[in-house]
């Protein structure tokens, strides 16, 4: 199948590369000419485990190419995937201007029947607007179909998730494009759900909102555990063994972040409001998530008292492990709050330090190249991202280099009894 992917961010680049990996011919389109040149030269603009090697392999095999020309992508393809950003707006809705712009560009370039696939996460009824836009601007007056095919990729595990998906959701207004979609996804050996466009669009928002709800639920339980002397990990294990609930997404933490959960949750609330339903449950999920960071910062201030002129080491800047993405990262949030209180920071992240520089001020932040050097001269350490590497921290060296051995673990990476034996004042979540 000949496929175009418009947008080479986390979703677009991973999707296009994995499609090429299973034998499709893919051209990835991006309006950022510098990014296209980087990709054409063998570089990669994001970190995602396994992606760089797969990109190079499929470029070398001639199945994957890159261009800044939408018309070239449309001309070379039978199926066009839209994977451009839909950033959040202040009122909780999302900015659909990139989607609209791409729809117009596709319409202007079309000369024959095309299947246009919304891969970006969009509000319900966006597919109808995309179809209206293409019909309005298509000068060739050719036939087309618009499909909703939401992605369910976890950053840090996106290649694995696309190559071994739980399910494929395809929403369309007619049966005509379904065989082409089946052909695209057949190599992935996953169940395909064919439904209408509106249902497909809602599936994505409903799924992410449900997962965010699980995270806020266990964080609320963690607060009860702290007040009662229980252990949230034992509680999570006990309820997670119930097949109806499951253990995944029941890890108490600083709260959810990143470019998906907060945005999709806000968008789903806004969509519900516009449709006349007050989704109070999801509003409470937001409230719990915001309060979780407040609770964690209070642990730090209760212990250290005054943060002004204190030095705090922070392990982790990405919003989660296995990515360099710092957008809406709880780790960045905690750094900004500590800086606002007058603290100086020594920070380390194995992949995200360069991107973090665009979110943190130059003054007051020292980027440390080695994990085991972060604690030097610090009044306390904060674990802010769940990188497995952090479990290998040389705790004896950290204790020796610190003013006082205090560690605030926002990801429950260490064992409380072991930390106590090592002489640390140790504060975690729900334990």
Buried (B, 14 or more C-beta within 10 A) or exposed (E): BEBBBBBBBBBBBBBBBBBBBBEBBBBBBBBBEEBBEBBEEEEBBBBBBBBBEBBBBBBEEEBBBBBBBBBBBBBBBBBBBBBBBBEBBEEBBBEBEBBBBBBBBBBBBBEEEBBBBBBBBBBBBBBBBBBEBBEEBBEEEEEBBBBBBBBBBBBBBBBBBBBEBEEBBBBBBEEEBBEBBEEBBEBBEBEBEBBEBBBBBBBBBBBBBBBBBBBBBBBBBBBEBBEEEBBBBEBBEEBBEEEEBEEEBBBBBBBBBBBBBBBBBBBBBBBBBEEEEEBEEBBEBBEBBEBBBEBBBEBBEEBBEEBEEBBBBBBBBBBBBBBBBBBBBBBBBBBBBBBEBEBBBBBBBBBBBEBBBEBBEEEBBBBBEEBBBBBBBBBBBBBBBBBEBBEEBEBEEBBEBBEEBBBBBBBBBBEBEEBEEBEBEBBBBBB
